[in-house]
Every structure is written in structure tokens, then in C-alpha cells.
Amino acid sequence: MLRHIVCAGLTALVLAVLPAPAAGQAPPLDGAVAVTTGSLRHDSPAFQEEAALDWHCLQAAYPRLRRMEADGQGRLWLHLADGQRVLYAAGQPAPPPRHPHGPEWDVDVRSSMRQLYVPDPERPPTPAGQSPGRRRSYALLQALYGSTARETASRVRRVSFFRQTLLLEESAARALQRVEARLAPLVAARPALRRYLKQSGGFVWRAIAGEQRLSPHAFGIALDLSPRLAPYWRWSALRPHPLQASYPTEIVTAFEAEGFIWGGKWHEYDIMHFEYRPELLCKSRLLLRRQQEAGATPASGPAPSPRP
């Protein structure tokens, strides 16, 4: 439910949504998104609603974000507690990428959240251009996790996953422990799942294979599982790959419930890849909940666990 509030001459939008805070799902808003007219058409109700929903989920996912604020040039910025700011939107959203790699995959925050990531059990088709979450705001990642190998390394810690040790950023590490808690009884009941859970690396300062952009592994927010079973798109001529449909939903569902997206839902698939992007799961679940309340679409995915 959306309601408009007039305050100090500005139109603010507050999104009244889920009552209970949860991982990958935002608690009730503490404040409002201030929006002003400009080249972005901040006065557009559609833009205000999109910005409010994005801010709701960004602030819940990343508590270091303090406010969203417009400048005098029609741009909208995210401000962090340490004084950094990151561009949320500077104009129209970035157009769909024309190539599977390159600079067009590094976008502002609004564009990085614009393509809806649909949680399991849904597995939408992945035609060219359908890769929700693969476009990233590197400015936001660097502000949150560091812009150098030394900075990012200072924010990771060791975490155990089914008796395997890897390095992840602190928030992602805690989320992975909750994933294991969800999966443990399922693996006990169905031991065949264990073959999909052989970790093959978390934090490592490197570029994406075949590209110059940094991998999310460089920020400590991604891990790979069982690469011999779960391939990367550059290793196969299959489009789509059969595992995009048959990969165990129990595993995907457990990761999504704790804020990880799965690379099997991308056209440029990375089936081994799980990436901590709780803002995307928050947004998708809120939109799906709204559609369910309108009688359009059933809710997807399990209830996320309480945030620590």
C-alpha cells in the first residue's frame, strides 16, 4: 500500500509493507524517500514508487545506507554513514545490454535492481538479456565492501559450510550459516544433494572469467558450488543448459531465502554461482506479495529467517 506525505514542500513516498523484519526482506520503513522534480521526472508517481521500493530494500539489506537524496542536476544519490555517496539514478534506466560482457553491465543502482529476480519454485525462461542480478553497480559494491584487495580482505572471515571452510564478507558469511541450517535436514533426508554442495571458492580478488570487470567473489559476496556438475556459460554451447531447469530446487530455495541469488537464472548462466544480493530478493518478494494480494500471482519461496 502506498501513501503520499507532504513534508517541507517535498512529496515523500512511504511504502507500507511487511510488518516483520526478515533476511532478504525489509522491515517497515523508518522514513521516507524525498523526491524533487528534475530531469528524472522525480514527480512521476511510477518513478517515486520504484525509488521508494528500491530504497526500502536497500536500506534493509545494507544498514550503512542512511538516505536517498536528489541533487540540483536531476540525479538521485544514496548516502552512506561514512560520507560516501553512490549514484542511484541519473536519467533513464540503462538500456538492455547488447553483449554478454563489457562495461554496459556496470550500471547505476536503479538499473541493477530493475530486472525482477523471480525466486524458486519459478524458473522463468532466460532469453538473451534476461539475467536478473548480473548487472551490478560497482560503485555500490566498492562503497560497501572496499575498492582494493586489501580493503575487501579486511572485511571477510572464515565460515564453515558442510565442514568445508571458505572466506566470505561478514554479512554473507552469516547468511551462509543460515543456508546450511536450512539445508542440513534436507541433505540428511536426501543424501544425493550433497554432491551439489562441494564449495569451490568464496572470496578471491579476481576478474570475471573472460572479462575485465571484478567478480563478486572479489567483494566476498559469492561462492561457487560443485563446478564439475554445475557449469559456466562459457564452458558449454547449450543455451539454455538443462540444469537451469533441473538443478535441485531445495538448494536454490534455501539460498534465496537467505538473500542469495542463483546464477542459473541468467542467460549467461553460472549454475555453480550463488551471490549475496538481499535487496533483489526483498524487492521481488514484495512485488510478488502485492500481486498475490491483488489475486494475480501466488507467492514464491519460503519465509526468510529473522535477521540477526
C-alpha positions as a printed Julia matrix, in Angstrom:
308×3 Matrix{Float64}:
  0.0     0.0     0.0
  1.39    3.4    -0.94
  0.62    6.7     0.65
  1.89   10.21   -0.12
  3.06   12.54    2.59
  3.76   16.26    2.15
  6.64   17.48    4.26
  8.69   20.68    3.98
  7.38   21.31    0.49
  8.58   17.98   -0.87
  6.47   14.99   -1.84
  7.7    11.94    0.02
  6.65    8.4    -0.59
  6.36    5.78    2.11
  5.88    2.15    1.26
  3.89    0.38    3.98
  4.69   -3.29    3.57
  5.55   -6.35    5.59
  5.23   -5.96    9.34
  8.04   -8.31   10.39
 11.73   -7.8     9.53
 13.46  -10.74    7.89
 16.64  -11.61    5.97
 16.32  -10.64    2.34
 13.02   -8.94    3.17
 12.81   -5.41    4.5
 11.37   -4.26    7.84
  8.89   -1.38    7.89
 10.41    1.86    6.65
 11.86    4.22    9.24
 11.47    7.22    6.97
 10.59    8.39    3.51
 12.28    8.95    0.19
 12.43   12.64   -0.57
 11.96   13.3    -4.27
 12.04   16.53   -6.23
 11.26   17.43   -9.81
 14.06   17.33  -12.34
 15.26   15.61  -15.48
 14.49   12.24  -13.92
 10.83   13.2   -13.57
 11.02   12.63   -9.84
  7.44   13.92   -9.76
  6.3    10.85  -11.72
  4.3     8.5    -9.46
  5.82    5.49  -11.22
  9.34    6.71  -10.53
  8.51    7.61   -6.93
  7.09    4.16   -6.32
 10.12    2.46   -7.88
 12.57    4.61   -5.91
 10.68    4.07   -2.65
 10.59    0.3    -3.11
 14.28    0.16   -4.03
 15.25    2.34   -1.09
 13.16    0.23    1.27
 15.05   -2.89    0.26
 18.49   -1.27    0.0
 18.27    0.2     3.48
 17.09   -3.09    4.95
 19.86   -5.03    3.21
 22.65   -2.55    3.92
 22.17   -0.62    7.19
 25.13    1.65    6.4
 22.93    3.42    3.84
 21.42    6.48    5.51
 19.37    8.42    2.96
 18.45    8.86   -0.69
 18.75   12.45   -1.86
 18.39   14.4    -5.11
 20.97   16.95   -6.23
 20.4    20.07   -8.3
 21.14   18.28  -11.56
 18.32   15.76  -11.52
 20.4    12.91  -10.11
 19.48   10.77   -7.12
 22.16    9.59   -4.71
 22.49    7.05   -1.92
 24.41    8.4     1.08
 26.34    6.1     3.4
 27.07    6.6     7.08
 30.78    7.2     6.36
 30.08   10.11    4.0
 30.38    8.22    0.72
 27.65    8.58   -1.87
 26.63    6.27   -4.7
 24.57    7.13   -7.75
 21.08    5.64   -7.64
 19.8     7.15  -10.9
 20.96    9.81  -13.34
 18.38    9.56  -16.09
 16.53    6.82  -17.87
 17.47    3.28  -16.78
 20.35    1.73  -18.69
 19.14    0.03  -21.91
 19.32   -3.77  -22.13
 22.89   -4.97  -22.73
 23.71   -5.87  -26.32
 26.69   -8.08  -25.48
 27.23  -10.79  -22.85
 30.11   -8.84  -21.3
 31.61   -5.37  -21.21
 31.05   -2.0   -19.49
 27.29   -1.99  -20.12
 26.99   -4.5   -17.26
 28.25   -1.86  -14.78
 25.22    0.35  -14.13
 23.66    2.69  -11.6
 21.83    1.17   -8.64
 18.38    1.69  -10.13
 19.31   -0.22  -13.29
 20.94   -3.01  -11.26
 17.62   -3.63   -9.49
 15.26   -3.06  -12.37
 15.06   -6.59  -13.8
 12.98   -8.69  -11.42
 14.68  -11.75   -9.94
 11.94  -14.37   -9.52
 12.53  -16.83   -6.63
 12.07  -20.59   -6.85
 10.0   -22.61   -7.49
  9.59  -20.36  -10.52
 12.23  -20.76  -13.22
 11.36  -18.2   -15.91
 12.88  -18.57  -19.41
 16.29  -16.96  -19.86
 16.41  -15.48  -23.38
 19.18  -13.03  -24.27
 19.01  -10.05  -21.94
 17.32  -12.0   -19.13
 19.95  -12.09  -16.39
 18.49  -10.52  -13.22
 21.23   -9.5   -10.84
 24.1    -9.94  -13.3
 24.16   -6.19  -13.9
 25.77   -4.6   -10.88
 26.54   -1.18   -9.51
 30.25   -1.46   -8.9
 30.16    1.92   -7.17
 27.81    0.44   -4.57
 29.86   -2.75   -4.19
 33.04   -0.75   -3.66
 31.38    1.6    -1.18
 30.04   -1.32    0.83
 32.93   -3.77    0.64
 36.06   -1.9    -0.47
 37.75   -0.9    -3.7
 41.08   -2.69   -3.24
 42.13   -6.23   -2.44
 43.38   -5.1     0.98
 40.12   -3.34    1.84
 37.91   -6.23    0.86
 40.17   -8.78    2.55
 39.79   -6.86    5.82
 36.03   -7.44    5.71
 35.94  -11.21    5.17
 36.01  -14.04    7.66
 36.22  -17.8     7.63
 32.94  -19.68    7.59
 32.17  -23.38    7.54
 29.7   -24.86    5.08
 29.07  -28.58    5.47
 32.53  -29.0     7.0
 34.2   -27.01    4.24
 35.91  -23.72    5.03
 35.79  -20.63    2.84
 36.12  -16.86    3.15
 33.13  -14.53    2.8
 32.21  -11.0     3.77
 30.71  -10.89    7.25
 27.05  -10.46    6.29
 27.28  -13.07    3.55
 29.02  -15.46    5.95
 26.21  -15.19    8.49
 23.65  -15.72    5.73
 25.52  -18.83    4.54
 25.35  -20.3     8.04
 21.58  -19.88    7.92
 21.52  -21.55    4.49
 23.33  -24.56    5.97
 20.81  -24.72    8.81
 18.0   -24.87    6.24
 19.74  -27.47    4.09
 21.06  -29.8     6.8
 17.8   -31.71    7.42
 17.12  -31.86    3.68
 20.55  -33.32    2.99
 20.09  -35.83    5.81
 16.83  -36.95    4.21
 18.21  -36.88    0.68
 22.0   -37.5     0.7
 22.21  -37.14   -3.1
 22.0   -33.37   -2.6
 25.46  -33.35   -1.03
 27.17  -33.77   -4.41
 25.91  -30.31   -5.37
 27.35  -28.69   -2.23
 31.1   -29.02   -2.73
 32.35  -25.48   -2.32
 34.94  -24.3    -4.82
 35.8   -20.86   -3.54
 34.4   -17.76   -1.91
 36.46  -14.6    -1.57
 39.25  -14.15   -4.09
 40.37  -10.9    -5.68
 39.9   -11.59   -9.39
 38.07  -10.52  -12.52
 35.08  -12.33  -14.02
 36.33  -15.12  -16.3
 36.9   -13.69  -19.77
 36.23  -10.09  -18.68
 37.91   -7.11  -17.05
 35.16   -6.38  -14.52
 35.76   -7.55  -10.99
 33.95  -10.69   -9.97
 31.56  -10.52   -6.99
 34.0   -13.04   -5.49
 36.4   -10.09   -5.18
 33.98   -8.49   -2.71
 33.47  -11.67   -0.7
 29.76  -11.97   -1.54
 29.78  -15.03   -3.82
 30.59  -18.72   -3.65
 30.76  -21.49   -6.24
 29.42  -24.98   -5.62
 30.37  -28.2    -7.47
 31.67  -26.69  -10.73
 32.14  -30.14  -12.26
 28.39  -30.63  -12.08
 27.21  -27.03  -12.47
 28.8   -25.34  -15.5
 29.5   -21.77  -16.55
 28.07  -20.5   -19.85
 31.49  -20.09  -21.46
 32.16  -23.8   -20.95
 29.15  -25.04  -22.88
 27.39  -24.41  -26.19
 24.0   -25.28  -24.67
 21.54  -22.35  -24.48
 19.77  -22.86  -22.15
 21.52  -25.55  -20.17
 19.31  -28.44  -18.93
 20.49  -27.9   -15.34
 18.89  -24.47  -15.34
 15.6   -26.34  -15.1
 16.64  -29.49  -13.21
 19.06  -28.14  -10.57
 17.66  -29.11   -7.14
 15.13  -26.53   -6.06
 15.79  -27.37   -2.4
 19.26  -25.83   -2.74
 18.17  -22.76   -4.68
 15.26  -22.13   -2.33
 17.45  -22.33    0.78
 19.95  -19.83   -0.66
 17.26  -17.45   -1.89
 15.56  -17.48    1.5
 18.75  -16.01    2.98
 19.39  -13.35    0.34
 21.48  -15.17   -2.28
 20.59  -15.09   -5.97
 21.45  -18.02   -8.23
 23.38  -17.68  -11.5
 21.28  -20.42  -13.06
 18.58  -17.81  -13.69
 20.76  -15.88  -16.13
 21.01  -16.2   -19.9
 24.78  -16.16  -19.4
 24.31  -18.89  -16.83
 26.68  -19.6   -13.97
 24.98  -22.59  -12.41
 27.59  -23.08   -9.68
 27.26  -19.43   -8.57
 25.4   -18.03   -5.55
 25.69  -14.31   -4.81
 24.58  -12.36   -1.76
 22.18   -9.7    -3.07
 19.44   -9.44   -0.45
 18.0    -6.24   -1.93
 16.93   -8.16   -5.06
 15.13  -10.88   -3.1
 13.46   -8.25   -0.95
 12.15   -6.4    -3.99
 10.9    -9.49   -5.77
  9.08  -10.82   -2.72
  7.38   -7.51   -2.02
  6.2    -7.24   -5.62
  5.06  -10.85   -5.62
  3.24  -10.3    -2.34
  1.49   -7.3    -3.83
  0.47   -9.33   -6.87
 -0.76  -12.14   -4.64
 -2.9    -9.72   -2.64
 -4.34   -8.48   -5.93
 -5.13  -12.08   -6.88
 -2.66  -12.16   -9.79
  0.29  -14.32   -8.78
  0.9   -16.8    -5.96
  3.7   -16.02   -3.54
  7.01  -17.77   -4.22
  9.66  -19.08   -1.89
  9.78  -19.89    1.82
  9.59  -17.47    4.69
 13.02  -15.88    5.2
 14.56  -16.3     8.64
 14.75  -13.41   11.11
 17.7   -11.09   10.62
 20.48  -11.42   13.18
